[in-house]
Amino acid sequence: MGGAPQQRYARELICFASAAVSPVRVVIAAVGRLKQGPERELAASYRKRAEATGRAFGLREIEVIEIRESRAQDAGRRRVEESIAIANIIPDGAVVIVLDGRGENLDSAALAGLLREWRAEDRAAVCFIVGGADGLAPSLIERAKLRIAFGKATWPHQLVRIMLLEQVYRAATILSGHPYHRA
C-alpha cells in the first residue's frame, strides 16, 4: 500500500520530465542476422514492447541494425571490418555501450537509471553494440562509454541481442512504473 503514492509520484515525474527533453533514439548495432524463426519473433516482440512502453518515458523508436559478418580469412581482419561497419552507423552524439564478456554486470535497475540519466542529459541517442564471434576492434571498444556483460558465461550473439532487447524493455517498464519488473 505504501508504494502506490510513490508509483504515482514517479509517473508524474516521468511525465514532467518527458516534456522537458527530446526523446532518445535507441540503436542496437549487431553483427550477423537473426534468421526467421522463434529467435527473430522473440526479438521483435521485445522490441515492440520496449517501443510501446518506452514512449511514456521518452524513448524513440528502437532500431536494430544488422551488420553483415565479414568474410575475411583472418580473425583480426574480420574484427576490423565489422568494427568499421559499426562505427559508420553510430549516430552523432550517441552514448556508446559495448556488450563485452569482460564488461560490467549491471542489474536492470542500474541500466534503467543510466537510460534516465542519459535522457536527462538530452543525449540524442544510445547505441548498444553487439560484436561478432571474433569480438570488436580495440578502437571501437575504447570509444564506448560503458562495457556491459550478461554474466561471465559465453552467450550466442543471437541470444545476447534478445536479452538486450528484454533489458531495454525492462528498463522502460521500471522508468514508467509498469509492474513487469518486480525485483
N, C-alpha and C positions, 0 to 999 in steps of 0.2 A: 504494500500500500504506500510505503514511503517513497517508492520510485516513481510513481505517477506524476507528481508535480515536477520532479527532476526531468523526466522524459519530456513533459510539455515545455518546460523551460528550454531544454536542449533543442527541441523542434523550433521554438520561437527564435532562438539564437541563430539556428541554421537558416531560417527564412530571412532574418535580418541580414545575416552575412551574405546570403545569396544575392541580395540587391546591391551590395557594395562592390563586388569584384566580378570580373568576367569569368565565364565558365572555363574549366580546364580541359584541354584536349588530352585524352589518354591514348598513347600509341604503344602497341606491343609489336616489336620487330623480332621475328623469329626465323631462324634458318630452317628451311625444309617446309614441306607441305603436309597438312593433315589430309589423309586420304578419306574418301567417302566412307562413312560407317559410324559406329557408335561414338568414337572419339570426337569426330567432327561435330556430330549432333550435340554432344555434351558441351563442347567448347562454345558452340553457337547459343545454346541455352543459357549458359552463364554470362556470355557477352550481352545477350538481350536483357537478362535480368539486371545486370550491372548498369546498363544504359538507362533502363526504366527507373531504377531506384536512385541512381546517381544524379539524375536530373534535378531532384529536390535539393540536393546539396550543391549543385553547380558543376557537375561533370558533364562534359560534352560527349558526343559520340565516342565510342571506344573502337579504335581502328586496329585491326590485326593485319600487319603487313608481312607476307611470307617472302623470304629471301631465298632465291634459288641456291641449292647446295653447289659448291664448287666441284668441278670435275678434275681438278689438278691432282697429279700423282703424289705430290709431296704434302704431308700434313701441314707444315709451316706455310706453304703457299696457299693451301685451302683456307687456313685461318685468316691470312692477309686478304685474300679475295673476298671472303664472306664479310669480314670486318669493314672493308671499303664500301661494299654494297650497303651495309647497315648504316655506316657513317653518313652516306649520301641521303638517307631518308629521315635522319633525326631532325625534328622541327627546330627552327631557330629559337634560342632561349629556353629550350626544354631542360628539365631536370632529367638526367640520365641515370637509370638504375640497371645494373647488370645482374642477371641471375648467374651465380657462380657457387659451386660447391664449397669454396673456401670463404664464402661471404658470411655476413652476419645473419644469425637466426632471429627474425622478428616475429613477435606474436601478432595476431590480427589487429588488436587494438593499437599497437605501435604503428603498423602500416597505415591504419585509418588516421592516426594522429599526424603522420608525415603528409598524407594527402591533404588534410585540413591545413597544415602549416604552409604547404606549397601553394594552395589555393589562396590563403590569406596574403601570401607574398605576391599574389596576382601573376603567378607563373603562367605562361601561355600553354605549356604542355608538360606532360610527364611521359617519358619514353622508357619502357621496360625492354630490355634486350635479352633474348634467349639465343645463345650461340649454337653453333653446330656441334657435331660429335667431337671435333678437334679443338673446340674452345674458340676463344677470341684473341685477336692480336693485342699485345700489351698496350699499344697506344689507345685502343678503344676502351680497354679496362681502366686505364688511367683517366680517361675523360669522364668516367662515372662519378657521380656524387655519392653513390651508395652501391655496395655489392651485397646482395642478399642470397641466402640459401634456404632450401626447404629441407633442412637437416643434413646429416652427414652422408646419407645414402646417395647412391648414384641413381638418377631417375632418367627414363627415356624422355627425350625432348618433347614428344607429343604430350606426355603426362604433365610435364612441367608447365606447358602452355595452359592446359586445362586447370591445373592447380593455381596458376597465377590468375586466370580469369575468375576462379572461385574466390580467391582472396581479394580481388578488386571488388567483386560483388559483395563480399562480406564486409569490407571496409565501408562501402556505400551504405550498407544496412546499419552499421554502427553509427555512422555520421548522421543518418536520417532518423535514428531512433526506431528502426524496424526491429521486430522481435527475432529475426533469423539467428542472430548471434547471441548465444546465451551463456557465454563464459563469465 
